[in-house]
Amino acid sequence: MQIGAILLFGFLVVALATAQAGLVPADISRAELDHSQRVADQLIALETAVFETSVTGRPQPTTLDLGPDYPDRLPFIYPPPAAGTFTTTTPATLAVDNAAAVTDTGSFDTYWNGTTRSYHTRAITYAPTYRELDSAPRYRIEHGVLAARHGTASRIEMAENRQPIVDDTEITLLAVDGELAATGIDTESVVVERVTESTPVDIEASGDPIRLRLPTQLSAAKWRNTILDGQPNVDSVTVTADVATVTLDPTETYELTIHKLTVGPNPTEPSAAYLRNASGGEYTFDVRTSYNDPVDDATTIWLYTDSDYDDPETSFTYLTQSQPQPTGERCYTLQKGVTDADAPETYEPAVGGCG
């Protein structure tokens, strides 16, 4: 009987060890496959949230399951789930070259004058870590487009609703900000917010054709054949040193809109960049950000002409944070085509009047 009990116990140990070696990895594989399919759907929902927020301005909450949930079957031993990583990348530069505002009433040509205009943007990335599933992709959302990378190859996952970068004569650029950094197995909540008013500007080529320079991890073929496929005003697309350069038809006039979106903590606020001629007249100005939105936090400055300092001609505004802050009257020198990025405004106390 003792020998029989020992043999029976041995068979039981062998059976449990065999089940542990076969059943547990199979359970883990199923859990990881389910998670991979679920997180793919959640990232497409995030891509859609980026689009809807950029269009409507309404914040869009989404969630992402960072890691899988393994089953727990007694008497088997399951390892803890491996953590997934959900982050925004370090800022890269997005730029618009050779774009000049179409001159009309309320023109933006004090800023959009053919000079290169640059913006910082980030990509949104998710990378799972699985114990059994080897073929799971890594994901990246850049310029509103979700890309799934399998090894060295990328596949574009297009949501039904997404914002084209170039749509005929409309150009829509997304500058993403926020230091998103989440690692673990829990569900992470993300709220996509638009922090700009998204003021459109009509632009045309200034000498050379308009070029969009966009940081990317995708190939030129993906840009040409998928992201910008069928766009008649895209003359060429090249990718060099992780930058996609999109050259547009120089004979067309375009409507440019630049959205700034936040998806994590510590974003930077858009700041004043230039004075815009608000009326098309000689002396009426308003303060604009590099996203072409008006600045609300401003103070009024009266503009005097013809040495008549008792009767100001009109007024314009500048940020209350402007430096320096001299006391008394101030004389401003405004120069057409010179922006705050090129030279500061000049003013001085008016002792005996402005010269």
C-alpha positions as CSV (number, residue, x, y, z in Angstrom):
1,M,0.0,0.0,0.0
2,Q,2.8,2.4,0.8
3,I,4.5,1.7,-2.5
4,G,1.2,2.2,-4.3
5,A,0.6,5.5,-2.5
6,I,4.1,6.7,-3.5
7,L,3.5,5.7,-7.1
8,L,0.1,7.4,-7.1
9,F,1.7,10.6,-5.6
10,G,4.4,10.4,-8.2
11,F,1.9,10.1,-11.1
12,L,0.0,13.1,-9.6
13,V,3.2,15.2,-9.4
14,V,4.0,14.3,-13.0
15,A,0.5,15.1,-14.2
16,L,0.6,18.5,-12.4
17,A,4.0,19.3,-13.8
18,T,2.9,18.4,-17.3
19,A,-0.3,20.5,-16.9
20,Q,1.8,23.4,-15.5
21,A,4.2,23.2,-18.5
22,G,1.3,23.0,-21.1
23,L,-1.9,24.5,-19.7
24,V,-0.4,27.6,-18.0
25,P,1.4,28.9,-21.2
26,A,-1.7,28.2,-23.2
27,D,-3.8,30.2,-20.8
28,I,-1.2,33.0,-20.8
29,S,-1.2,33.1,-24.6
30,R,-5.0,33.3,-24.8
31,A,-5.0,36.2,-22.2
32,E,-2.3,38.1,-24.1
33,L,-4.0,37.6,-27.5
34,D,-7.3,38.9,-26.0
35,H,-5.5,41.9,-24.6
36,S,-3.7,42.6,-27.8
37,Q,-7.0,42.7,-29.8
38,R,-8.6,44.8,-27.1
39,V,-5.8,47.3,-26.9
40,A,-5.8,47.7,-30.7
41,D,-9.5,48.7,-30.6
42,Q,-8.7,51.1,-27.7
43,L,-5.9,52.8,-29.7
44,I,-8.2,53.2,-32.7
45,A,-10.6,54.9,-30.3
46,L,-7.8,57.2,-29.1
47,E,-7.0,58.0,-32.8
48,T,-10.7,58.9,-33.2
49,A,-10.7,61.0,-30.0
50,V,-7.7,63.0,-31.4
51,F,-9.8,63.7,-34.6
52,E,-13.0,64.6,-32.8
53,T,-11.2,66.9,-30.3
54,S,-9.3,68.7,-33.1
55,V,-12.6,69.3,-35.0
56,T,-15.0,70.1,-32.2
57,G,-12.8,71.4,-29.5
58,R,-14.6,69.2,-26.9
59,P,-12.4,67.1,-24.6
60,Q,-12.6,63.4,-25.4
61,P,-11.8,60.8,-22.6
62,T,-10.4,57.4,-23.5
63,T,-9.0,54.4,-21.7
64,L,-6.2,52.0,-22.4
65,D,-5.6,48.6,-20.7
66,L,-1.8,48.7,-20.2
67,G,-1.4,44.9,-19.5
68,P,-3.2,41.6,-19.7
69,D,-5.0,39.9,-16.8
70,Y,-3.8,36.3,-16.4
71,P,-6.2,33.6,-15.0
72,D,-5.6,32.1,-11.6
73,R,-6.3,28.4,-11.5
74,L,-5.4,26.4,-8.4
75,P,-3.1,24.5,-7.9
76,F,-1.2,25.9,-10.9
77,I,1.3,28.8,-10.6
78,Y,0.9,31.8,-12.9
79,P,3.5,34.5,-13.2
80,P,2.5,38.2,-12.7
81,P,1.4,39.9,-15.9
82,A,4.1,41.9,-17.7
83,A,3.7,45.7,-17.8
84,G,2.8,47.8,-20.9
85,T,4.2,51.3,-21.5
86,F,2.1,54.2,-22.7
87,T,4.0,57.5,-23.3
88,T,4.4,60.6,-25.4
89,T,7.8,60.9,-27.1
90,T,10.3,63.8,-26.6
91,P,9.3,66.9,-28.5
92,A,10.3,67.1,-32.2
93,T,10.0,70.0,-34.6
94,L,7.1,70.4,-37.1
95,A,7.7,73.2,-39.6
96,V,6.0,75.1,-42.4
97,D,8.2,76.6,-45.1
98,N,7.5,79.3,-47.7
99,A,4.0,80.1,-46.6
100,A,2.7,83.7,-47.0
101,A,-0.7,84.9,-45.9
102,V,-3.0,85.9,-48.7
103,T,-3.2,89.7,-48.3
104,D,-6.7,91.0,-47.5
105,T,-8.5,92.9,-44.8
106,G,-7.4,91.6,-41.4
107,S,-4.3,90.0,-43.0
108,F,-1.9,87.7,-41.2
109,D,1.0,88.7,-43.4
110,T,2.9,90.3,-40.5
111,Y,3.7,86.7,-39.4
112,W,3.0,84.5,-42.4
113,N,5.4,86.2,-44.7
114,G,7.4,83.2,-46.1
115,T,9.5,82.7,-43.0
116,T,9.7,79.2,-41.7
117,R,7.3,78.7,-38.8
118,S,8.1,75.9,-36.3
119,Y,6.2,74.0,-33.6
120,H,7.0,71.3,-31.1
121,T,5.0,68.1,-31.3
122,R,5.0,64.7,-29.8
123,A,3.9,61.2,-30.9
124,I,1.8,58.9,-28.6
125,T,3.3,55.4,-28.2
126,Y,2.2,52.1,-26.7
127,A,4.4,49.1,-26.3
128,P,3.2,45.8,-24.7
129,T,5.4,43.3,-23.0
130,Y,4.1,39.7,-23.3
131,R,5.5,36.5,-21.9
132,E,4.2,34.2,-24.7
133,L,2.9,36.3,-27.5
134,D,5.9,37.2,-29.7
135,S,4.2,38.8,-32.7
136,A,2.4,41.7,-30.9
137,P,2.8,45.1,-32.6
138,R,4.0,48.3,-31.0
139,Y,1.9,51.4,-31.7
140,R,2.5,55.0,-32.5
141,I,0.0,57.8,-33.2
142,E,1.7,60.6,-35.2
143,H,-0.1,63.5,-36.9
144,G,-3.4,61.9,-36.1
145,V,-2.5,58.6,-37.8
146,L,-2.2,55.3,-35.9
147,A,0.6,53.0,-37.1
148,A,1.2,49.4,-35.8
149,R,4.8,48.2,-36.2
150,H,5.4,44.5,-36.5
151,G,9.2,44.0,-36.2
152,T,10.6,46.2,-38.9
153,A,7.4,46.6,-40.9
154,S,4.6,49.1,-40.2
155,R,0.9,48.8,-40.9
156,I,-1.4,51.9,-40.9
157,E,-4.6,51.5,-38.8
158,M,-7.0,54.0,-40.2
159,A,-10.0,55.0,-38.0
160,E,-13.2,55.8,-39.9
161,N,-13.0,59.4,-38.6
162,R,-9.6,61.0,-38.9
163,Q,-8.3,64.4,-39.9
164,P,-6.4,64.4,-43.2
165,I,-3.2,66.4,-43.1
166,V,-3.8,67.6,-46.7
167,D,-7.3,67.5,-48.0
168,D,-7.4,69.1,-51.4
169,T,-6.6,72.8,-50.5
170,E,-7.0,72.4,-46.7
171,I,-4.0,71.8,-44.5
172,T,-4.5,70.6,-41.0
173,L,-1.6,70.2,-38.6
174,L,-1.7,68.7,-35.1
175,A,0.8,69.8,-32.5
176,V,0.6,67.3,-29.6
177,D,1.9,68.2,-26.1
178,G,1.9,66.7,-22.6
179,E,4.2,64.4,-20.7
180,L,2.2,61.2,-20.7
181,A,4.1,58.4,-19.0
182,A,2.3,55.3,-17.7
183,T,3.7,51.8,-17.1
184,G,1.9,48.8,-15.5
185,I,-1.1,46.5,-16.0
186,D,-3.9,48.8,-14.9
187,T,-6.3,50.8,-17.0
188,E,-5.0,54.3,-17.9
189,S,-7.4,57.1,-18.5
190,V,-6.5,59.8,-21.0
191,V,-8.3,63.0,-21.9
192,V,-7.5,64.6,-25.3
193,E,-8.0,68.4,-25.1
194,R,-7.6,71.2,-27.6
195,V,-6.0,74.3,-26.2
196,T,-6.2,76.5,-29.3
197,E,-9.1,78.2,-31.1
198,S,-7.8,76.8,-34.4
199,T,-7.9,80.0,-36.4
200,P,-7.5,79.3,-40.1
201,V,-5.3,81.4,-42.3
202,D,-5.3,81.5,-46.1
203,I,-1.8,81.0,-47.4
204,E,0.0,80.8,-50.7
205,A,3.6,80.0,-51.8
206,S,6.2,82.7,-51.2
207,G,8.7,82.2,-54.0
208,D,9.4,78.4,-53.5
209,P,6.6,75.9,-53.0
210,I,5.0,75.5,-49.5
211,R,6.7,72.6,-47.7
212,L,5.5,70.8,-44.6
213,R,8.2,69.1,-42.6
214,L,6.8,66.5,-40.2
215,P,8.7,64.3,-37.8
216,T,7.9,60.6,-38.5
217,Q,8.8,57.0,-38.0
218,L,7.0,55.9,-41.2
219,S,8.5,55.4,-44.7
220,A,8.0,57.7,-47.7
221,A,5.9,54.9,-49.3
222,K,3.5,54.9,-46.4
223,W,3.1,58.6,-46.7
224,R,2.6,58.6,-50.4
225,N,0.5,55.5,-50.8
226,T,-1.7,55.7,-47.6
227,I,-1.6,58.9,-45.6
228,L,-1.6,61.3,-48.6
229,D,-2.9,58.9,-51.2
230,G,-5.0,60.6,-53.9
231,Q,-4.2,64.2,-52.9
232,P,-3.9,66.1,-56.2
233,N,-2.0,69.1,-54.7
234,V,0.8,67.0,-53.1
235,D,3.7,67.3,-55.6
236,S,6.2,65.1,-53.7
237,V,6.9,63.3,-50.4
238,T,10.3,62.4,-49.2
239,V,11.5,61.0,-45.8
240,T,15.1,61.8,-44.6
241,A,16.4,61.5,-41.1
242,D,13.0,60.8,-39.6
243,V,11.4,63.9,-41.2
244,A,8.7,63.7,-43.9
245,T,8.9,66.6,-46.3
246,V,5.6,67.2,-48.2
247,T,5.9,69.7,-51.1
248,L,2.6,71.3,-52.3
249,D,1.5,72.6,-55.7
250,P,2.8,76.2,-55.7
251,T,-0.1,77.5,-57.9
252,E,-2.8,76.8,-55.3
253,T,-4.1,78.8,-52.3
254,Y,-4.5,76.8,-49.1
255,E,-6.4,77.2,-45.8
256,L,-4.0,76.4,-43.0
257,T,-5.2,75.3,-39.5
258,I,-2.9,74.4,-36.7
259,H,-4.4,72.6,-33.7
260,K,-2.6,72.2,-30.4
261,L,-3.7,69.2,-28.4
262,T,-2.7,68.0,-24.9
263,V,-2.8,64.3,-23.8
264,G,-0.9,64.5,-20.5
265,P,0.5,66.7,-17.7
266,N,2.9,69.7,-18.0
267,P,1.9,71.1,-21.4
268,T,3.1,74.5,-22.4
269,E,0.7,77.3,-23.1
270,P,0.7,79.1,-26.4
271,S,2.2,82.5,-26.0
272,A,2.1,85.8,-28.0
273,A,4.1,85.8,-31.2
274,Y,3.1,88.7,-33.3
275,L,0.9,91.8,-33.9
276,R,-1.7,91.4,-36.6
277,N,-3.2,94.2,-38.5
278,A,-6.8,93.7,-37.3
279,S,-8.7,96.1,-39.5
280,G,-6.6,96.4,-42.6
281,G,-6.1,100.1,-41.6
282,E,-2.9,101.7,-40.6
283,Y,-2.9,101.6,-36.8
284,T,-5.3,98.9,-35.4
285,F,-3.6,95.7,-34.2
286,D,-4.2,92.7,-32.1
287,V,-1.9,90.2,-30.4
288,R,-1.8,86.7,-31.8
289,T,-0.1,83.4,-30.9
290,S,1.9,81.3,-33.4
291,Y,-1.3,79.3,-33.7
292,N,-2.9,82.5,-35.0
293,D,-5.3,82.8,-32.1
294,P,-6.0,86.1,-30.3
295,V,-4.3,86.6,-26.9
296,D,-6.9,87.6,-24.2
297,D,-4.4,88.5,-21.4
298,A,-3.4,91.9,-22.9
299,T,-3.4,95.6,-22.0
300,T,-4.2,98.6,-24.1
301,I,-1.5,100.9,-25.5
302,W,-2.5,104.2,-27.1
303,L,-0.8,105.1,-30.3
304,Y,-0.1,108.8,-30.9
305,T,0.6,110.4,-34.2
306,D,1.5,113.9,-35.5
307,S,3.0,114.8,-32.1
308,D,-0.5,115.3,-30.7
309,Y,-0.1,113.6,-27.4
310,D,-3.4,114.8,-26.0
311,D,-5.4,113.0,-28.7
312,P,-4.4,109.4,-29.3
313,E,-5.1,108.2,-32.8
314,T,-6.0,104.6,-31.9
315,S,-4.8,101.8,-29.7
316,F,-3.3,98.3,-29.9
317,T,-2.6,95.7,-27.3
318,Y,0.5,93.9,-26.0
319,L,0.9,91.2,-23.3
320,T,1.0,92.4,-19.7
321,Q,4.2,90.3,-19.2
322,S,6.1,92.3,-21.8
323,Q,9.5,93.4,-20.6
324,P,10.9,95.9,-19.7
325,Q,8.1,97.9,-18.0
326,P,9.2,101.6,-17.9
327,T,7.0,104.1,-16.2
328,G,5.3,107.0,-17.9
329,E,4.4,107.3,-21.5
330,R,5.9,104.9,-24.1
331,C,6.7,105.3,-27.7
332,Y,6.4,102.2,-29.9
333,T,8.1,101.6,-33.2
334,L,6.2,99.2,-35.4
335,Q,7.9,97.8,-38.5
336,K,5.9,95.9,-41.1
337,G,7.2,92.4,-41.6
338,V,9.1,92.3,-38.4
339,T,7.7,89.9,-35.7
340,D,8.4,89.3,-32.1
341,A,10.4,86.3,-33.1
342,D,12.7,88.5,-35.1
343,A,13.0,91.6,-33.0
344,P,11.4,92.9,-29.8
345,E,9.1,95.9,-29.8
346,T,10.9,99.2,-29.1
347,Y,9.6,101.7,-26.7
348,E,11.0,104.3,-24.3
349,P,9.7,106.9,-21.8
350,A,8.5,109.9,-23.7
351,V,10.4,112.8,-22.0
352,G,9.3,115.9,-23.8
353,G,7.5,113.9,-26.5
354,C,8.3,111.1,-28.9
355,G,10.9,111.7,-31.5
